[in-house]
Amino acid sequence: MNRLQAYWKPSALIASLLSTPGHLAFAEPNQHTSRQVEEVVVTARKKSESLQDVPISITAFTGDSIRDLGFSDTLSIDEKTPNLEIKTFGGQPNIFIRGVGNNDFNATTISPVSIYVDDVVMGLTGSQTAQLFDVQRIEVLRGPQGTLFGRNTTGGAIAFHSNMPTEETEAGVRLTLGSHKQRDVEGYVGGKLSQRLNGRLAVISTTNDGDRRNDYNGKDANAKEVHALRGLFDFQATDRLQLLLNLHGAVDRSDFNQGKPRGTNAFGYTDPHPNNSGRLNFNGKSQHYGDTHGFSLTTTFDTDGFTLKSITGFEKASTDYCGDIDHSPSSLDEICFHTDGEQITQEINISGDIGDNTSLVTGLFLLREDLENLTEANLFGDAPAGSQLPVVGYSTRDTSTYALYSELNYRFNPRWQLTAGLRYTYEEKEARLKSDMIPNYYNDQANGAPIALVPERHLSESWDAVSGRFVVDYQPTDDWMFYASLSRGFKSGGFNLGSFFDPNEVTQVDPEYLTAFEIGSKSTLFDRRLRLNSSVFYYDYSELQVYTYVSGSTPTTPVVFALENAADAKIYGVELEVNALISERLSMNLGGGYLRTEYKDFISSVGGDLSGNPMPGSPKVNLSVEFSYDLGDIKEWQVEAKVDYSYTDHRYFNAFKDEDVSSLGSHELIGARLSSTSPNGKWNIALWGRNLTDEEYIVDSTDLEGNFGFISEFYGDRRSVGIDLSYTF
């Protein structure tokens, strides 16, 4: 199916529904139905307010929608979010919002999309992917968030918000059984612990045997095993003083998500099953291990008219990613990344009203992060003695960040409002790195003096920048808002700490800057039975940090990877989100995005003039639609059916517009869910299916032809079906 056909079919259906009065209860207000679309409360401006009152492009998922859509992990949300693309290297996320993201497979490279959990930034990669349990909502903020979130939010931010403790005693458990021996258990318990103390404990254990088969050893591959715990304690010390303690930890013992090779590698191997992504054939280590734990303490003090808040966070993450990157029975390209990091953050802000028409939030943000990375690479391990390249690279990075921010909201009259904010950021980094070839490193008789591939380097630099936004919004009615915004974001400079192969990989980059123009509207129509949000945007992107190929320093390393300020770019697009109660029983959720990205000025030492090429992680069209139908009561059990469809257009995975390093086409995913709730509302049972057509689709690929003779490809999840059983006490 071509792109036009895939886009037209659901669009034609939707247009038909929207244009046929006989099908639409909301075409006649106050008739047929009293239902209304659910109001969603967000905290994108560091205060609780309706999604429809925030002049920012936001996609929000409630806890119920997260369950119903079958999100299995943090990475699942991209199929249902306009202009959000998440690709993975072995399970490590690379997130793109509106084409802005990080294309580096190294865990030490900073992403321009920040992850926040309960108002604490998760700067360490190992702490970003264990959040999706007992979640109240997820907010995806598109565009630079340079004022209130600031640090490295050129593309945007994704915020996870946990269910908070209450005085009400509550408990629940959910069991999921599915394909590939999926076994998930999730539970929570909470309530009043003392006169002023409430608590909530949530746990999850998710495992499966993997959806691929490794022909080399006859075992399943790409298995998942994650266990996580979160404890929340809310202490109301006085009528004005509240303390919230968040204790959390997770253990990941999953497989490295192995891919497949395309082409013939340097040892003459060709994949015997090139058209079957379920058949792998590799001999190397496969692990995606991670241990993370941390805490946050949020202290809130209310005065007359103002709220003072302090957020203290600590995170520690250790990861061991080992993959057989050649995906073959030979030891050609096997790599392990061992990373240990600690992060301390402190934020203090004060917010409140200044007079009748003005509100203000202003604050201070501090961050300290220490990171160590050890890379072990067994390159050409099966080559004759003397041709092998056992490489050991070591790097450290110490980061200190200081920021001051302030944002003011001024309402001229009941219909017009101005938002203006600025943030000043100062950041300094110190790094050390080296890489050696150690003869016989992978043999029992390791010997021989190390040979320096990348001589030890000490790097130090600091940067400062001003970011912010200016927004005007107009509400002609209580149910309709238009807004126009100008915002500026920046991503800090840094160093390529993944250098381990060649001295030319050692690069330093300056900050990148993005200026964004956006016009949007938010409306709730037909007696609140239709919510319609849309936006149009244009980005001017300068000093873009690009992870790309550069010339190596020797004939034996003609091409290597490096991080460079290589380009300017422009980005523009459109987004649309619709939530509609079509009838008393039928509802629809639709999200779609159109995106164009283009390098304006990009001269590559390897690829020549790349100006005009699209940016990685930027499909032109993505679309998702979900229909829910209330089947009524069957034996007093309420039954609901859901079906969902998503379409993601063709996209490239590097800057060279190389068809061989792309998704090789678009992909479509279809899912369904049939659920039933008991008369007392305590029991829920659901049958579900994901990727029901068993679509094979590429989520990432890397060109390794220059050094190893093949292209490495990684695939999305295969078809799965299962059953959910939950009970609320």
C-alpha positions in Angstrom: 0.0 0.0 0.0 1.4 3.4 -1.0 1.4 6.4 1.3 -1.6 8.1 -0.3 -3.7 4.9 0.0 -2.8 4.4 3.6 -3.5 8.0 4.5 -6.8 8.1 2.5 -8.5 5.1 3.9 -8.8 6.2 7.5 -9.2 9.8 6.4 -12.1 8.9 4.1 -13.8 7.0 6.9 -13.4 9.9 9.3 -14.6 12.4 6.7 -17.6 10.3 6.2 -18.5 10.2 9.9 -17.9 13.9 10.3 -20.1 14.8 7.3 -23.1 12.5 7.9 -25.5 14.2 10.3 -27.4 11.0 10.8 -24.3 9.3 12.4 -23.3 12.2 14.6 -25.1 12.9 17.9 -22.9 15.9 18.5 -24.2 17.6 15.4 -27.4 18.2 17.4 -26.3 19.7 20.8 -28.2 18.5 23.8 -29.9 15.6 22.0 -29.3 11.9 22.2 -26.5 11.9 24.6 -25.2 13.6 27.8 -21.7 12.3 27.5 -18.7 14.7 27.2 -15.1 14.3 26.3 -12.9 13.8 29.3 -11.2 16.9 30.6 -7.5 16.4 30.8 -5.5 18.3 33.5 -1.8 18.9 32.7 1.1 20.7 34.4 3.1 21.9 31.4 3.3 25.4 33.0 4.2 24.1 36.4 0.6 24.4 37.6 -2.5 22.3 37.2 -4.8 23.5 34.4 -6.9 22.1 31.6 -5.2 20.9 28.5 -7.4 23.3 26.5 -6.2 26.3 28.4 -2.5 25.8 27.7 -1.2 27.5 24.5 1.3 24.8 23.9 1.1 21.8 21.5 0.6 18.9 24.0 -0.5 15.3 23.6 -1.7 13.8 26.9 -2.5 10.2 27.8 -4.5 9.4 31.0 -3.9 6.2 33.0 -7.0 4.6 31.5 -6.0 5.4 28.0 -2.5 4.1 28.6 -4.0 0.7 29.7 -6.5 0.6 26.9 -4.0 1.4 24.1 -1.8 -1.4 25.4 1.4 0.6 25.9 3.9 -1.9 27.0 6.8 0.4 27.8 7.9 4.0 27.6 8.8 3.6 23.9 5.3 2.6 22.8 3.7 6.1 22.8 5.2 7.2 19.5 2.7 5.4 17.3 -0.1 7.4 19.0 1.5 10.8 19.1 1.7 13.3 16.2 5.3 13.9 15.0 6.9 11.7 17.7 9.4 9.1 16.5 11.3 6.8 18.8 13.9 4.5 17.4 16.1 2.2 19.4 19.6 0.8 19.2 19.5 -2.4 21.2 16.7 -1.0 23.4 18.3 2.4 24.1 15.8 5.2 23.1 16.6 7.8 20.5 13.6 10.3 20.7 12.6 12.7 17.9 9.9 15.3 18.2 9.1 17.1 15.0 12.3 15.8 13.5 14.5 17.1 16.4 16.4 14.3 18.1 19.6 12.4 18.7 20.8 10.0 16.1 23.8 8.6 18.1 23.7 5.1 19.4 26.1 6.0 22.2 24.5 6.4 25.7 26.8 9.3 26.5 25.4 11.7 23.9 22.8 14.2 25.2 19.3 14.1 23.7 17.5 17.3 22.8 14.3 15.8 24.2 14.2 15.6 28.0 12.4 13.0 30.0 10.8 14.1 33.3 9.3 11.9 36.0 7.3 13.6 38.7 9.0 16.9 37.9 12.6 15.5 38.0 14.6 15.4 34.8 16.0 11.9 34.0 19.3 12.9 32.3 20.8 9.4 32.6 19.7 7.0 29.8 19.5 4.1 32.1 16.7 5.8 34.2 14.5 6.7 31.3 12.7 3.5 30.3 11.3 2.1 33.5 8.5 4.6 34.1 5.3 3.2 32.6 3.5 1.7 35.6 0.9 3.1 38.0 0.9 6.3 35.8 -1.7 9.0 36.2 -0.8 10.6 32.8 1.9 11.2 30.2 2.4 14.6 28.7 4.3 15.0 25.4 5.3 18.7 25.0 6.2 19.5 21.4 8.5 22.3 20.5 11.3 24.1 22.5 10.5 24.3 26.2 13.2 26.8 26.8 11.7 28.6 29.8 10.3 26.2 32.4 12.1 23.0 31.4 15.1 24.6 29.7 18.0 22.3 29.7 18.3 20.3 26.4 14.7 20.7 25.4 15.3 21.9 21.8 12.8 19.3 20.5 10.5 19.1 23.5 9.9 17.2 26.7 8.1 14.0 27.8 6.7 14.1 31.3 5.5 11.1 33.3 3.2 11.7 36.3 2.6 8.9 38.9 -0.6 8.3 40.7 -0.4 10.2 44.0 -1.3 8.9 47.5 -4.7 9.9 48.9 -6.5 9.4 52.2 -8.8 6.8 50.5 -7.7 3.2 51.0 -7.2 1.6 47.6 -5.5 -1.4 46.1 -5.4 -3.2 42.8 -3.7 -5.9 40.8 -3.3 -6.7 37.1 -2.2 -9.9 35.4 -1.3 -10.0 31.7 -0.6 -13.2 29.8 0.3 -13.0 26.1 2.3 -14.2 23.1 6.0 -15.1 23.5 5.3 -16.2 27.1 4.5 -12.7 28.2 3.9 -12.6 31.9 3.2 -9.2 33.5 2.1 -8.6 37.1 1.4 -5.0 38.3 0.0 -4.0 41.7 -0.6 -1.0 43.9 -1.8 -0.3 47.5 -2.3 3.0 49.1 -4.1 5.0 51.7 -3.9 6.9 55.0 -0.9 5.9 57.1 -1.4 8.4 60.0 -3.3 11.6 60.7 -1.1 13.6 58.3 0.6 10.9 56.2 -0.6 9.2 53.1 1.3 6.5 51.1 1.2 4.5 47.9 3.3 1.6 46.9 3.4 0.3 43.3 5.3 -2.6 41.7 5.6 -4.2 38.3 7.2 -7.3 36.9 7.2 -7.8 33.2 8.8 -10.7 31.3 8.7 -12.5 28.0 10.8 -15.0 26.1 11.3 -12.7 23.1 9.6 -12.6 19.7 12.6 -13.8 17.7 14.4 -17.1 17.2 18.2 -17.5 17.3 19.1 -20.2 14.8 22.6 -20.3 16.1 21.6 -21.9 19.5 18.0 -22.8 18.9 16.8 -20.4 21.7 14.4 -17.5 21.7 16.0 -14.0 21.5 15.2 -10.4 22.4 13.6 -11.4 25.7 12.4 -8.8 28.2 12.7 -8.9 32.0 12.0 -5.7 34.0 11.1 -5.3 37.7 10.3 -1.9 39.2 9.1 -0.4 42.5 7.9 3.0 43.5 6.9 4.3 46.9 5.3 7.7 47.4 4.7 9.3 50.8 2.7 12.5 51.2 3.1 14.2 54.5 0.9 17.3 55.3 3.2 18.7 58.0 0.9 21.8 58.5 -2.0 23.4 56.7 0.6 25.2 54.6 3.6 22.8 54.4 3.5 19.6 52.4 6.3 17.1 51.8 6.2 14.4 49.0 8.9 11.7 49.1 9.3 9.5 46.0 11.5 6.4 46.4 12.0 4.2 43.3 14.2 1.6 41.7 14.2 -0.8 38.7 16.2 -3.8 37.5 16.4 -4.7 33.8 17.7 -8.1 32.7 16.5 -8.0 29.1 18.3 -9.1 26.0 19.9 -6.6 23.7 17.4 -6.2 20.8 19.3 -8.0 18.1 18.9 -7.1 14.5 19.7 -8.6 11.2 22.5 -7.9 8.6 21.8 -6.9 5.1 24.5 -7.6 2.5 27.6 -9.7 2.8 29.9 -9.0 5.7 33.7 -8.9 5.7 33.9 -12.6 6.5 31.6 -13.5 3.6 28.5 -14.2 5.6 25.0 -13.5 4.2 21.8 -13.8 6.2 20.1 -17.1 5.1 16.6 -15.7 6.0 16.7 -12.0 4.8 12.9 -11.7 4.5 12.0 -13.1 7.9 12.7 -10.8 10.8 11.8 -13.5 13.3 14.8 -15.6 12.4 18.2 -14.4 13.8 21.5 -16.1 13.7 24.2 -14.7 16.0 26.8 -16.1 18.4 27.7 -13.1 20.6 26.6 -11.9 24.0 23.2 -10.3 24.1 22.2 -8.3 27.2 20.5 -5.1 28.0 21.1 -4.9 31.8 20.3 -2.0 33.9 20.1 -1.1 37.6 18.6 2.3 38.6 17.4 3.8 41.8 16.8 7.2 43.2 14.6 9.5 45.2 13.0 12.9 45.0 11.7 15.2 47.8 9.2 17.8 46.8 8.5 20.4 49.5 5.6 22.8 48.9 4.8 25.8 51.1 1.7 27.9 50.5 1.5 31.5 51.6 -1.2 34.0 51.0 -1.2 34.2 47.2 2.1 32.4 46.5 3.5 28.9 46.5 7.1 28.1 47.2 8.3 24.7 45.9 11.6 22.9 46.3 12.3 19.7 44.3 15.4 17.7 45.2 16.3 14.7 43.1 18.9 12.0 43.1 19.4 9.3 40.4 21.9 6.5 40.0 22.0 4.3 37.0 24.3 1.5 35.9 23.9 -0.1 32.5 25.5 -3.0 30.6 24.6 -3.1 26.9 26.2 -5.9 25.0 25.3 -6.7 21.4 26.5 -8.9 18.5 26.3 -6.0 16.0 27.3 -8.2 13.0 24.3 -10.4 13.8 26.1 -13.4 12.5 27.8 -16.6 13.8 31.2 -14.9 13.4 32.9 -12.6 15.8 33.2 -9.6 13.6 31.6 -6.6 15.5 30.7 -7.3 19.1 30.4 -4.3 21.4 29.7 -3.8 25.1 28.9 -0.4 26.7 29.2 -0.2 30.5 27.9 3.0 31.9 27.7 4.3 35.5 26.2 7.6 36.3 24.9 9.8 39.2 22.8 12.8 39.0 21.7 15.4 41.6 19.2 18.1 40.8 17.8 20.9 42.8 15.0 23.2 41.7 13.4 26.0 43.8 10.5 28.1 42.3 7.8 30.5 43.5 4.5 31.0 41.8 1.4 33.0 42.3 -0.8 35.9 41.3 0.5 39.5 41.2 -2.7 41.5 41.2 -5.9 40.5 39.4 -4.6 39.9 35.9 -1.0 38.8 36.3 0.6 35.5 37.5 4.3 34.7 37.8 6.5 31.7 38.2 10.3 32.2 38.8 12.9 29.7 39.9 16.4 28.4 40.2 17.7 25.1 38.8 20.9 23.3 39.6 22.3 20.0 38.2 25.4 17.9 38.9 26.0 14.8 36.8 29.0 12.4 36.9 29.2 9.7 34.2 31.7 6.9 33.5 31.7 4.8 30.3 33.7 1.7 29.4 33.4 0.4 25.8 34.7 -3.1 25.0 34.7 -4.0 21.3 35.8 -7.3 19.8 36.3 -6.3 16.2 37.4 -8.9 13.6 37.6 -11.4 16.4 37.6 -14.4 14.1 40.3 -13.0 11.8 43.8 -14.5 11.7 46.1 -13.5 14.5 47.4 -10.0 14.0 44.3 -8.8 12.2 42.1 -8.7 15.2 41.2 -5.5 16.8 40.3 -5.8 20.5 39.5 -2.3 21.6 38.9 -0.9 25.1 37.7 2.7 25.4 37.2 4.7 28.6 35.6 8.1 29.1 34.3 10.2 31.9 32.1 13.4 31.9 31.4 15.8 34.8 28.6 18.3 34.2 27.5 21.2 36.2 24.4 23.3 35.2 23.0 26.5 36.7 19.8 28.2 35.5 17.5 31.1 36.4 14.1 31.3 34.8 10.9 33.4 35.0 7.6 33.3 33.2 4.8 35.9 33.4 1.2 35.6 32.3 -0.7 38.8 31.8 -4.4 38.9 30.9 -5.3 42.1 29.1 -9.0 41.2 29.4 -11.1 38.1 29.7 -10.2 37.1 26.1 -6.6 38.1 25.5 -3.5 36.8 27.4 0.2 37.3 27.0 2.8 34.8 28.2 6.5 35.8 28.3 9.4 33.9 29.7 13.2 33.8 29.8 15.8 31.4 31.1 19.5 31.9 31.5 21.6 28.7 31.6 25.3 28.3 32.4 26.8 24.8 31.9 30.3 23.5 32.2 31.7 20.1 31.3 34.9 18.3 31.9 35.7 15.1 30.2 38.5 12.5 29.9 38.8 9.8 27.3 41.2 7.3 25.8 41.1 4.1 23.8 43.6 1.3 23.4 44.0 -1.8 21.4 45.0 -4.6 23.8 46.3 -7.8 22.2 44.7 -11.0 23.2 42.2 -9.1 25.4 39.5 -11.7 24.7 41.8 -14.6 25.2 42.9 -16.3 28.5 46.5 -15.5 27.8 46.1 -11.8 27.4 49.4 -10.1 26.9 51.2 -7.4 24.9 51.5 -3.7 25.5 48.4 -1.6 24.8 48.5 0.3 21.6 46.9 3.7 21.8 44.2 4.2 19.2 42.9 7.4 20.8 45.6 8.9 23.0 44.3 10.2 26.4 42.6 13.6 26.1 41.4 16.0 28.8 38.6 18.3 27.6 37.0 21.2 29.4 34.5 23.9 28.2 31.6 26.0 29.4 28.7 27.6 27.7 25.9 30.0 28.5 22.7 30.9 26.7 19.4 32.6 27.0 16.2 30.8 25.9 12.5 31.5 26.3 9.2 32.0 24.7 6.6 34.7 23.9 2.9 33.6 23.4 -0.3 35.5 22.7 -3.6 33.7 23.0 -7.1 34.8 22.2 -10.3 33.1 23.4 -13.3 34.4 21.4 -15.5 32.0 23.4 -15.1 30.0 26.6 -14.6 26.9 24.4 -12.2 28.1 21.7 -8.7 29.4 21.9 -6.2 30.6 19.3 -2.5 31.2 20.0 0.7 32.3 18.3 4.1 31.7 19.8 7.7 32.5 19.3 10.2 30.3 21.3 13.9 29.7 21.4 15.6 26.6 22.7 19.1 25.4 23.0 21.0 22.2 23.5 24.3 22.5 25.3 27.6 21.9 23.7 29.7 18.8 24.5 32.1 16.1 23.4 31.9 12.9 21.5 32.7 10.5 24.3 32.0 7.5 22.1 35.4 7.9 20.5 37.2 4.6 20.7 38.3 3.7 17.1 40.2 6.7 15.7 41.5 10.1 16.9 39.3 11.8 14.3 36.3 10.7 16.4 37.3 13.1 19.2 35.2 16.1 18.5 33.8 19.1 20.5 30.5 20.7 19.5 29.1 24.1 20.3 25.5 24.5 21.5 22.7 24.2 18.9 19.8 26.7 18.8 16.3 26.4 17.5 13.9 29.3 16.9 10.3 28.1 16.6 7.2 29.9 15.2 3.8 28.3 15.9 0.2 29.1 15.4 -2.5 26.8 16.9 -6.1 26.5 18.1 -7.8 24.5 20.8 -11.6 24.0 20.9 -14.2 22.0 22.7 -17.4 22.0 20.6 -20.9 20.5 20.4 -21.7 20.7 24.1 -18.2 19.3 24.9 -18.6 16.2 22.7 -15.8 17.2 20.3 -12.3 18.3 21.2 -10.3 19.6 18.2 -6.7 20.8 18.6 -4.4 21.8 15.7 -1.1 23.6 15.1 1.1 24.8 12.3 4.9 25.4 13.0 8.1 26.5 11.4 11.6 26.0 12.8 14.8 27.7 12.1 17.6 25.4 13.3 21.2 26.5 13.6 24.5 24.9 14.6 22.8 21.5 14.5 24.7 18.8 16.2 24.9 15.9 13.8 26.2 12.4 14.5 27.7 11.5 11.1 30.5 10.0 9.2 33.8 11.7 8.9 37.1 10.7 7.3 39.4 8.5 9.5 43.1 9.3 10.2 44.5 6.2 8.5 43.8 4.1 5.3 42.6 1.2 7.6 40.0 3.5 9.1 38.7 5.4 6.1 35.3 6.3 7.6 34.5 6.8 11.3 31.6 8.3 13.4 31.8 11.7 15.0 29.7 14.4 16.4 29.8 17.8 14.6 28.1 21.1 14.3 27.5 20.3 10.7 24.4 22.0 9.5 21.6 24.5 9.6 18.1 23.2 8.9 14.5 24.2 8.5 11.5 22.3 9.7 7.8 22.9 9.2 4.6 20.9 9.6 1.0 20.5 10.7 -0.6 18.6 13.6 -4.2 17.7 14.3 -5.8 15.9 17.3 -9.5 15.0 17.5 -11.5 13.4 20.4 -15.1 12.9 19.4 -18.2 11.3 21.0 -19.9 10.3 17.7 -22.9 8.8 19.4 -24.0 7.5 22.8 -21.9 4.4 22.3 -19.3 5.3 19.7 -16.2 7.5 20.3 -13.1 8.3 18.2 -9.6 9.6 19.0 -7.5 10.7 16.0 -4.0 12.2 15.8 -2.0 13.1 12.8 1.1 14.9 11.8 2.7 16.2 8.5 6.4 17.0 8.7 9.0 18.4 6.3 12.6 18.7 7.4 15.5 19.9 5.3 19.2 20.7 5.9 19.9 24.2 4.6 23.6 24.1 4.8 25.4 20.8 5.3 28.8 20.0 3.7 30.0 16.5 4.7 33.7 15.5 4.4 32.4 12.0 3.4 29.1 12.6 1.6 29.7 16.0 0.0 26.9 18.6 -0.2 23.9 17.2 1.8 21.9 20.4 1.7 18.3 19.7 0.9 18.4 16.2 2.4 15.7 15.3 5.0 16.7 14.9 8.7 16.7 11.5 10.4 13.7 10.4 12.4 11.2 12.6 10.4 8.5 10.7 8.6 6.4 13.0 6.4 3.1 11.6 7.6 2.1 9.8 10.7 -1.5 9.0 11.6 -3.3 7.1 14.4 -7.0 6.6 14.9 -8.9 4.7 17.6 -12.6 3.8 17.7 -14.3 2.7 20.9 -17.8 1.1 21.0 -19.9 0.5 24.1 -21.6 -2.8 23.5 -23.8 -2.4 26.6 -24.4 -4.9 29.3 -24.1 -8.7 28.8 -25.1 -10.6 31.8 -24.8 -7.3 33.7 -21.1 -7.0 32.7 -20.3 -3.8 30.7 -18.6 -4.7 27.4 -16.5 -2.3 25.3 -14.7 -2.9 22.0 -11.8 -0.9 20.7 -9.9 -1.0 17.4 -6.9 1.2 16.6 -4.8 1.9 13.5 -1.5 3.7 13.0 0.5 4.7 10.0 4.1 5.8 9.9 5.6 7.1 6.6 9.0 6.2 5.2 11.9 7.8 7.0 15.7 7.9 6.8 18.1 7.0 9.6 21.1 9.1 8.6 21.7 12.4 6.9 22.8 11.0 3.5 19.3 10.3 2.1 20.5 6.7 1.6 17.6 4.4 0.8 19.6 1.4 2.1 19.7 3.1 5.5 16.0 3.8 5.8 12.8 2.1 6.9 12.5 0.8 3.3 8.9 2.0 3.2 6.0 2.9 5.5 4.3 0.6 8.0 0.8 0.2 9.4 -0.2 -1.3 12.7 -3.6 -2.6 13.7 -4.7 -3.4 17.2 -7.9 -4.4 19.0 -9.2 -4.8 22.6 -12.4 -6.3 23.9 -13.0 -5.6 27.6 -15.6 -6.4 30.2 -16.2 -4.9 33.6 -18.2 -6.5 36.4 -21.4 -5.0 37.8 -19.6 -3.8 40.9 -16.7 -2.3 38.8 -14.0 -4.3 40.6 -13.2 -6.9 38.0 -12.0 -6.2 34.4 -11.1 -8.8 31.8 -9.8 -7.9 28.4 -8.7 -9.7 25.3 -6.2 -7.8 23.2 -4.1 -7.9 20.1 -1.2 -5.7 18.8 0.2 -5.6 15.3 -2.5 -8.1 14.3 -1.3 -8.3 10.7 2.2 -9.2 11.9 3.7 -6.3 9.9 7.5 -6.5 9.6 9.0 -3.0 9.8 12.4 -1.5 10.4 12.8 0.9 13.4 16.5 1.7 12.9 19.5 0.8 10.8 23.2 1.7 10.7 25.5 1.7 7.7 28.5 -0.4 8.6 29.5 -1.2 5.0 32.6 0.9 5.0 34.3 -1.1 7.8 32.4 -4.3 8.1 30.6 -4.8 4.7 26.9 -4.8 5.8 24.0 -2.7 7.0 22.7 -3.4 10.5 18.8 -3.4 10.7 16.5 -3.5 13.8 12.9 -4.4 13.6 9.7 -3.5 15.5 7.6 -5.8 17.7 5.9 -8.7 16.0 2.2 -9.7 16.4 1.1 -10.5 20.0 -2.2 -11.4 21.5 -3.1 -11.9 25.1 -5.4 -11.4 28.1 -5.6 -8.9 30.9 -7.2 -9.6 34.2 -7.4 -6.9 36.8 -9.1 -6.5 40.2 -9.6 -3.4 42.3 -10.1 -4.0 46.0 
